Amino acid sequence: MTQLPEHHALQDLLAANQGWLMARVLHYAEARGFGPYVSPLGDAWREAVAEVCAAILDTARHHGGQPPPPAPPGAPPSEPLEKLAARQARIQHRQGARLALYLGLLKLLRRSLLDLLADQPLPQTDPRAAQLFVNGCLDRFEIALCAEWTAPDDATALEELRAGNRELRHERNLYLSALESLPDPLALVDPQGRVRHLNLAAAARLGIPLAPGGLHSGEAPPGPDARGTHCPRTRASLHGVPLATLLPWLEAPMTAFLAGERSMQRLDVRTRDESGPRSFRLTMARLLGTTQQARGAVIQTADVTDLAALCASQTDAATGRDEMVRLVMDHTPALIAYLDRDLRYRFANAYHTEIFRLTPADIVGRPLRELFGDQACALVRPRCEKALAGQPQHFEMPFVSTRGETHHFDAACIPHHTGDRVAGLVLLLQDATLRKRAEREQQRFFDVSLDMLCVAGLDGRFRKVNDAWTRALGWERGELLGLPWAAFTHPEDADTVRQAFGQLARGRNVVGLESRFRRKDGTFRWVNWNALALLDEGLVYAVAHDTTRRREMEEVLRQLATRDSLTGASNRRQFMELAGREMDRARRYARPVGLLMLDIDRFKRINDTYGHPAGDEVLRALVACVGNSLRRTDVLGRVGGEEFAVLLPETGEPEARQIAERIRSDVERLVVRYENLELRLTISIGLAVAQGETALDALLKLSDDALYEAKRTGRNRVVAAPAGTDGAPEADGPVPGMPEAQGTPDTPPAGTA
């Protein structure tokens, strides 16, 4: 059994339990009273735990699961754990962290790792060896940490302290500038309500002058204020003075707030000073330190006297404004009501009469259940209760009135907050019956359409499809939704479809695009589709038709137009078109082209002796035999009754002669079985090769003349037209080892009944 921990097993264990380790560290920290120091640094500690685990894995890889050996005294860090410890020491030391606290947290991590190994032992590993390895790694980490932490000399440590002080001074000035720039008076007090700091606006409210430049450098000495009155106080002299002695009207609310447990409170306070009655908006918020313990409070006093006067001046217009609001709500085509916490109506607009045939006066005071009935109330009541708990609600609600009329409402429950509690709610029901009816009709058209309709995102992913997709392609709706169109596209059409959706993403429509779409059974169907993109909605609307049948019919028609119906070879028209195209290419690039003319020897006697069906079978067998002897680039065409032509691209005379001899030999060995007969046949071949600017007609004539010469000189042979001449071709003579032409002009081809 393996005793030492394996790297891969340890890696899997640590990778799967990072969250567990951090939770365990926090658990031990809370149990030992370290929670206030660790919790605010949770993200930093998660990163540190991950780095330590990664360094342990590197150590396991380097030492094969053995504990790392101790480093020589004075040697620079070389192991992953030592390098990490040195880097952490420099970072923590620079940030002013305490070594004792950091070592304490490392102890918690050590305990958590040992708990993990005990809870989930490594397979085929001695538990004691695994614990010894982890302890050895963390021992070396702590030693390297302490060595680096205490390494700086006095000059380096002094420079670090100076840099830290400069940074702290910069941060202090930044936050002090923000505090002093607030336009409202603001005071920081300790838990007993004594002044810790007053901002510039608060000092001005108390009549304390501040000399130019004294914001950060210090306070002005006692002297005259802006009105020339001598002011014996400075902000520094008020430090530790109870704020309530400076602003007596603050004593009651501030004392109650500091004695309570609320984190923030807002109050409107009216008081009087030498200028007359004043109104203040008082905001009190608790000051919290990193240990979550209260450090006092921040008191903000905003003077809203002018705003209160403005509100008072508008009181006379309140009645007219209420009438205007009531007029607007009564003519709004929606049910607008206010319900108290018992879900009784306290207000209802005039539109309720359209639905319930009750006036607003008849509705006020009634419970919700009485108006809506048990079924609808069972749907609305849970929503209202959530709104009364402070959570706004939006939902859809069907409703059948007492007269049997069906309605569909878009509903909203809006809580009414008064201070810290919800006094009631506004129930808003907008009649969406006509919209829902139109949506249902649209859905019916969508579902019953014989065309494949869909809605997709600009990324091509299906959002909505109708049943026609299932009928045509076999996919259920749920199997398509969320997947991109490209996932079902034939690989050869992928670029075309990608370009189409790129065009849609630019706001351009796609019309008449055909691509192959994969069916559920793995086959592909041709689909013609049109698509409209709405960029403001981020959607694509498309309609598709299965055009596979049309494609198949077009292929049949193409075959009928270009293929010989009996043999399947290219007909004369198709052959001449392909040959002309190849001749043009050959002339452009000065490449050779070969042409073979083939004719069945004594074919008329086959028809006369065994009948035309036998002759047809011979023609089909000949085309199959010749096709097996040709290359993929060669073209075979039927240009006469028993006469065929073969176009040989990129072929000179030697190669063309080899192909012709192979064809002649294969045909000579061919046995055609028809009914109870076995028929044999031979062919004669004329060969010509285009040179330079030879035209197709001239090449055909040369090969035809060569074929005539093969017939005249005995049949069952290959004759090549002389190169560079238009004269009569010369016979090549029989090929050595090949038999002479079978039979005479008066004997039929061999055949047995």
N, C-alpha and C positions, 0 to 999 in steps of 0.2 A: 504493500500500500504506500502511495506517495505520502511523505511526511510533510514536505514543505508546500506552502501555498503556491498554486500555479497562477501565472500572470493573468491568463484569460478568465479564469474563474473569479479572481479578485476584482478584475475590471468589471465584469458583469454585475457582481454584487454591489460595488460602489456606485456604478452608473444608475442602477435601478433604485437606489435608496438615498439619493441626495436630499430629497425633501424630508425623509424620515430622520436622517442625521441632524438636519437643521432644527427640526421640531424637538428632537431629543436634547440638543444643546440648549435650546430655549427653556425646555422643561427643567433641566438641571439648574440653569441660571435663575429661574424663578424660585426654585426650592431653596437656593442659597442666598437669595436676596439680591442677585445681580440683574434681575429683570429690568429695572429702570435704566441700567447702563447698556444693556445689550439690545433691548427692543428698538430704540431709535436707530441703531446701526445694523438693522436686520439685513438690508441689501448688501452692505459691505461685508458682513460676516458670511453670508451665503457665498459670495465670491471667494472669500478666504478659505472656506471649507472646501469648495470645489478645487482650488489651487493646491491645497495640502493633499487632497485625495489623488489628484493627478501626479503630484511629485512622488507619492507612495507607490503608485503604479509604475512610474519610471524606475524607481529603486528596485521594485520586484523584478522588472524586466532585466535590469543590469546585473543583479546579484542572484538571480534564480531563486527567489524566495528566501534567501538568507538575510538575516539582519545586517545592515551596513556596518562595515568595520569603522572604528573610531578614526577621525582624521588626525594626521600628525600635527603637533603643536605649531602654530604660526603658519600653517599651510593655507593658501587662498581657497575659497569655496570651490569645490569641484563637483560634488554630488548634486542632483536636482533638489534634494531637500535643503542642502546648505545654501544653494543659490537663492531659493525661494525665501529662506529664513533671513538672509542678508538683505534682500530687497524689501521684505516686510519690515525689518528693523529700521531701515532708513526711512521708509514711508511713515511708520508710526512715530518714530522719534521726531521727524520733521513736523508732524501734526500735533506734537505735544502730548501724545498718549503716555500712559503710565505703564512701565514694564510689568509691575506686579499684576495689574488688571489683565494685561494681554496674556501673561503666563497662566493666570487663573482660568481664562477662557480656553486656553489650550488644554488644560486639565479636563475641562468639560468635554472637549472634542475627543480626547483620549478615552474618557469613560464611555462616550457614545459609540465610538468605533468598537470597543471591546464588547459592549452590549449587542451591537449588530452581529459580530462574529459568534457570540453565544446564541443569539436568536436564530441566525441563519448560517449554520456551519458550512464551510467550504467542502465540496465533495472530494473524497479521497485525500483529505488533509488532516493531520494531527491538530486538534484544536489548540493545544499548548504551543505548537510551532507557529500557528497563525498569530496567536496573542503575543508571542515573543517577537515575531517580526514587526508587528504594529508598534509595540512598545519601543523596540530598537529604533525604528524610523522616527518616532516622535521624540525620543531622547536626543537623537542627533539633531533634529530640528530645533529643539529648545536650546541645546548647547550653542549651535551656530547663531541663533537669535540673540542670546545673551552676549555672546562674544562681539557681535556686530553692534549691538545696542550700546555697549559700554566702551566701544573702541575709540570714539573721537577724543582727541586731545583737548586741552583747555581752549586753545585758539579756535579750533573748529566748533566746539560747543558754544563758545561766545558768539561766533558769527551766526550760528543757527538761531540762537536766542535773539540776536539783533534783527535777523530777517523775519523771525516770527513776530517780534514786536512791531516791526514796520507793517506787516500784513494786518495784524490786529488793529493798529492805529488807523490804517486805511479803511478797514471794515467798519470801525467805530465811527469814523467821520462820515462814511457813506450813509449808515443808518441814522446818524444824528442829523445829517442834512435832510433826509426824507422826513424825519419827525418834525424838524423845525419848519419845514416848508408847508405843512398842513395848514389850511386856512382857518380851521376851527380850533378853539382852545382845547388843549389836551394835557392831562396830568397823569403821571405814573405814581401810584401810591403803593405802600407795602401792605401786608395783611391787616395791619392796625389802622390803615387809612392815613398814614403819614406821607408827606410829599417826598418822592424820590427824584422827580424831574418835572419841570414845567416847560412846555414848548414856547416858542416865541409869541404865538397868539395868546396863550394863557398868561404869559408875563405881561403883555400889553393890556389884557383885560384887568389885571391886578394893578396896573399903573407902574410897572417896573421898567425903567429904560434899559436899552441895550445899545452899547456903543458900537459904531461901525467896526467890523472885524472881530467883534467879540463873540461871534457865534461859536467858534472852535477854540479861540485862544484864551477866552476867559470872560468874566463879567466886568461890567463897568463899575467903578466905585460909586457908593451912594451919592446922589446929586439931584438936581432938578429934573422933573419929567418934562414932557412936551409942553405942558401948560405953565411951566416955570415954577411949579410947586416942588419943594424939596422932598425927595423920596429917600427915606432912610433904609429901604430894603433892597436887596438884590436876590436873584434866584438862588444863589448859593446860601444866602442867609435863611431861606425858607426851607432848606433841606431838613427833613425830620419834623417839620411843623404839621399838625393835623390839618388836612385840607378843609375840614368842616369849619375850622376857626377862620379861614379866609373866605369861604363861601358857605355861610350858615345854612342856606336852603338845600345844600347837598347832604347835610348830616343824616337825615332820616333815610332817604333812598340808598345812600352809599353804605351806611351801617348795616342795613338789612341785606344788601347784596353781598357784602363781604362775609356776613354770618351765614348766608345760605350756600346752596350747592349749584346754583345755575351758572352756566359758563358765560352767558350774555343776557343783557336785559336792556330794553328801550323804554323810556318814559317821557311823557310830555309834562313839564313842570312850569307853573306860573309863579312869579315872584315880583318883587318891586325893588328898584334901586333909586338913586337920586334923580334919574331921568324919567321915572314913572314905572308903570307896569311893564314887565318883560315876560316873554315866553321862550322857553328853552326845550330843545329836543335832546334829552340826556341818553347817552349810550355808555353802558358799562360792560366791559369784557374782562374776563379773568386772564391774568398773566400766567403762563405755564412754562416751566423749564423742561429740560430734556428728561428729567426724572418723573414727569407728569405730576409734580407737586406744585400747588398754587404758590405763586411768588408775589401775590398782590393783584392789582387791577389797573386797567387803563380807563380813565374817565374822560369822555368827550362831551363837551357842552356846545351845541350849535344854537345860535340865537335865531329863533324863528318868529320873532315878534312881528316883523313886517308881513310874513306869510300868514300868521294868525289874523292880522288886521285885514288882509286881503280876503281871507275866508269869511270873516265876519261881515265884510262889506257885501259879500255875495249871498248872505243869508236871505235877504229880501227877495232874491230871484229864485230861491229854492222851489217855491210852490209852482212857478211857471215852468221851471225845468222838469219837475216831477210830472207835470201834465204832458210836457213834450215827450218824455221817456215813455209814459203810458200810451200815448198816441202811437208812437213808433212800434211798441211791442204788440199793441192790439191789431195793427195792420201787417204784422209779420206773419207769413204763412207757415207757422210752426207753433208747436205747443211749448210755451214758456211758463214755468211755474217755479215757485219757491216753497220748499218743504222744510219744516223744523226737524229737530232731532227725533221726534216721534213719527216722522213721515206723514205729517198732516199738512194739508195745503194751507199756506199763508198768503199766497198770491197765485193768480192764474190769468193769463191774457185772454182776449176775446176769441182767439182761434179755437179754444176748447169747446165753444158752442158748436163749431162745425163737426166735431168728432163725437162729443158726448151728449149734444143737445141740452146742455146745462149752461147757465150763465156763470160768469166768474164769481158772482156773489153766492150762487148756489154751491159752488165747488169749495170755496174757502171754508176751512174747518173740517172737511171730510178727510178720512185716511186714504192713503194711496190704494189699498186693497179694494175699497168700495168703488173706486172709479175704474180700475183696470181688471178686477176680477182675480180669482185665485190663480189661474194659469199664467197670465201675464205678470202678475205680481211676484210669482215665484221666480221669474227671470229678472225682474227689475230690482227687487228688494236686496239681494246680495250685492249688487252694484252700488245701490244707495248706501249700504252699510260701509262699504269700502271708502266711498266719498266722505262719509261722516268721520272716517278715521284719517282723513287728510289726503286720500289718493284719488285724483281725478279719474273718471271712467269714461270710456268711449266704446260703444257696442251697437249692434244691430238688433232690432226687436220686431218680430211679427205681432200683429194685434188684430183681433176680430171684435168689432163693436157690437153693442146690444142689438143693432139692426141687421147683423150678419155681414156687414161690410168688412172686407179684408184690407188691412193697411200694413205697410212696412215702414218702420221708423229708423232713421239714423239717430241714435240717442247719445246724450252726454250728461254725466252727473258731475257738477262742478262744486267743490266744497267752498263754503263761505267762512273764511277765517276772521275771527275777532280776537285780537291779541294772540294768546297761546292756545285757544280752543276753536273748534269748529261749531258754529252756532246753527248751521243748517246747510242746505244745498240748493243749487239751481238745477232743475230738471229741464233739459232742452230736448224736444223730440221733433225732428224735421221729417215731414212726410216724404218718403222716397218710394212710394207705391208705383208711380209711373216709371221711375227709373228702373226699379226692379223688374217691372213687367217688360220693359224694353230689353233689359239684360237677359231675361229668360227667353224672349223671342229670338234675340241674337244668338243665344246658346243653342236654341233648337236648330236654327239655320246652320250653325257651325257643326252640330252633331250629325245632321241628316245629309249634309252635302256629300255627293259622290266624289268630289275632288278632295285631295289631301290638303287640309288647311292646317296651318301652324303659326305660332307666334314664338319668336326666338329673340335672344339678346344680340347686341352687336358683336358679341364674341362667338355667335353661331350656336349657342346652347339652347336647346328646346325649352320653352316656358309652358307651351300649351299646344296640344295636338288633338285632332278629332278622330273618330272611329275609323275613317277611311284609311288611315295608316295601318290599322290592324288588318282590315280586309285586304289591302293591297300587298303588304309586306310582312304581315304576321307578328309585328311587334305590338305589345300592349303599351298603353299610354305610359304607365309607370316605368317601363323599360327604356323609354326615350327621353323622358323629362330629365333635365339637368345635364344631358350629354350633348356634345357638339355634333353638328351635322357632319363634320369631317371624320368623326369616328366610324361612320357608316359608308364613307365614300370609297369607291374603287381606287386603288393606289395610282392607276394611270390618270385618274381625273382629279387627284388631290390638288395639284397646282391650279387647275381651273377653278375649283371651288374656293380655294384660298384667295385667289384674285377677285372672285365675285364678292366675297364678304369684305375684302378690303375696299372694293368699290362701294358697297353698302355703308361701310363705316365713314365714308366721305360724303354720304348723303345722296349718292347716285343709285337709281333703281336698276334692277337686273331683270331683263326680259328674255324669255325663250332660251334659257340656259339648260342644256341637257347633260346629265351626268348619271353614272351608275350608282345605285343605292343598294346596300347589302340587306337581303332578307334575313329573317330569323333563322332559316334553314341553311344559311351560308351562301346561297346563290345570289346573283345580282340582277336587278331590274333597272331598265332605263327610265329615268324620271325627267320630265320637262317641267321647269319651275320658273315662276315669276315672283319677284320680291320687291317690297316697298319698305324703305327705311325711314323711321321717324326719329331723328337725332335727339329732339328735345325729350322724348320719352325713353330713348335708349333701346328701342324695340325694332324688330323686323317682322313684317307681316308677309307671309308667303303662301302661294297656292301652287300645288304640284299635280301633275298627271302622269300616270303610268303609260309610257309610250313604247314599252317593250314589244307589244304585238305589232305596232306600226313599224318599228325597226325591223322585226322579223319579216314582215311583208315586203318592206323595201329591199331587204337582202335577197328575198326570193325573186323579186322583179329584177334586181341587179344581176342575179345569176342567170335569169332567163335572157337578159339583154346581152350578157357578155360570155355566156358559156354555151357550148354545144349540148343540146338536150339529150343526145344519145350517149356520148362518151364522157361528158364533163370537162373536156378540154376547152380552152379559149376558142370562141368562134372566130371566123375570119376577120370580122370588124374589130374585135378586141385585140386579136393578135397583131393586126396591122397598126393599131394605135400604139400598143406597147413597143412594137418593133421600131416604129418611127421615132418614138421618144428616146429609145436606146441609141438609135443611129445618130440623133442630134447630139446626145451626150458624148458619144464616141468621137464624133468629128470635133467637138469643142475641146476635148482633152487628148486628142490624137491617140485613142485607144483602139485595139482591134475588136471586131465583132464577127462571130461565126454564125452561119445559117445552114441548117440541114433540111433537105426536102426528102420526106419518106413516102414510099408508096408500097402497098401490099402486092406482092407478085401474084398474078392470075387471080385476083379477087373476084372477078366476074364469074369464074367457074365455081367458086364456093357458093355464090348466090344461086347459080343455075343448078348446081348439083344438090345442095342441101337446103336451099331456100333462104329467103331474106332474113328470117329470125336467126338462123345460124350465122349469117354474115354480120348481123348486128352484134351478136355475142363475140365474134372475132374482133370487131372494131373496139368494143369495150375492153376486151382482154389486152389488145395491143396498146391502148392508151395507158392502162394500169402498168403494163410491163415497161413501156418507155419511161413513164413517170418515175418508176423506181430506179432507173438508170441515170436520171438527171440530177443536177444540183438545185439547191433552193432558188438560185437566181435565174435559172434557165426558164424559158417560156415555151410551152407546147401548145400548138393550135391546130385545129382541123380546118384546112383551107380548101378541101375538095371532098369528093365522095369517100375514097380510100386513101387520100393524099393528106399528109400532115407536114407541118413545118416546126422546127425547133430553133429558137433564138438562143445563142450562146454568148452572153456579154463577157467582155474582158478575156476573149479566147482567140488565140492564134491558130494557125493551121495544124501544127503538131498536136495540140491539146484537142482541137475539134475532131481530128481524125481518130484519136483514141476514144473519145466519147462515142463517135459514130460506130466504130467497130464494136464497142461494148454493147451498144443498142442492138446492132445487127446480130451479134452472137446470142444475146439474151432472148431475142425474138425467135431465133432459129431453134432454141431449146424449149420454147414455150409449147405447152400442150393445152389446147382449148377444149374443155369438156362441154358438150351440148347434148342434152338428153342422153342417149346411149352411144354417142360418138366421141372420138378423140381426134381433134383436128390439129394439124401442124401447118405452119406457114413460114414464109420468108419475106424479107423486105429488101428493097433496093434504096440506096441513099445517095443523094447528090449533095456535095459539100462545097461551100464558098465562104471566103473570108473577106470582109470589107477592108480595103486599104485606102488610106488618105481620104479623099472626098467622094468615095463611092456612095451613090444614092441607094435608097432602099429598093426601088424598082430594078435597078441594075443588079443588085445583090440577089434579088429573087430570080431574075432571069438567069444569072450565072448558076445558081444552085439548081434551077429547074433543068437547065441544059445538062448539067452534070448528072442529074437523075435520069434523064433520057438516055444518056450515054451508058449508065449502069444497066438500064433495062436492055439496051441494044447489045451489050457485050456479055449477056448471060444471066443477069439478075442475081439477087442475094449477094450483093457486093456494095462497096463504098467507092465512089468516084469523086475526086476533088477537081473543081474548076481550076484551070491554070492561073497562077497568080499574075496579075498585071495585064491580062488580056481579056477580050470579050469574045474570042473565037471559040470553036468547039472544044470542049474539054477532052482530056485524054483519060483513058481508062487506067485505073490503078492496078488492075489485074486482081486475081483472087489473093486473098491473104494466105501466106504459107500455113499449111496445117488445116485450112478450112476446106470443106467439100465444095465441089462445083455446084452450080445451080441445079436444084432438083427438078427432074422431069423435062419435058420438051414442050414447045408451044401446043402440042396436041394432047398432052397428058395433064390430068388435073392434079392439084396438090395432094400430098398423102393424107389419107383419112381412113378411118375404119368405122364401120357401123357396129 
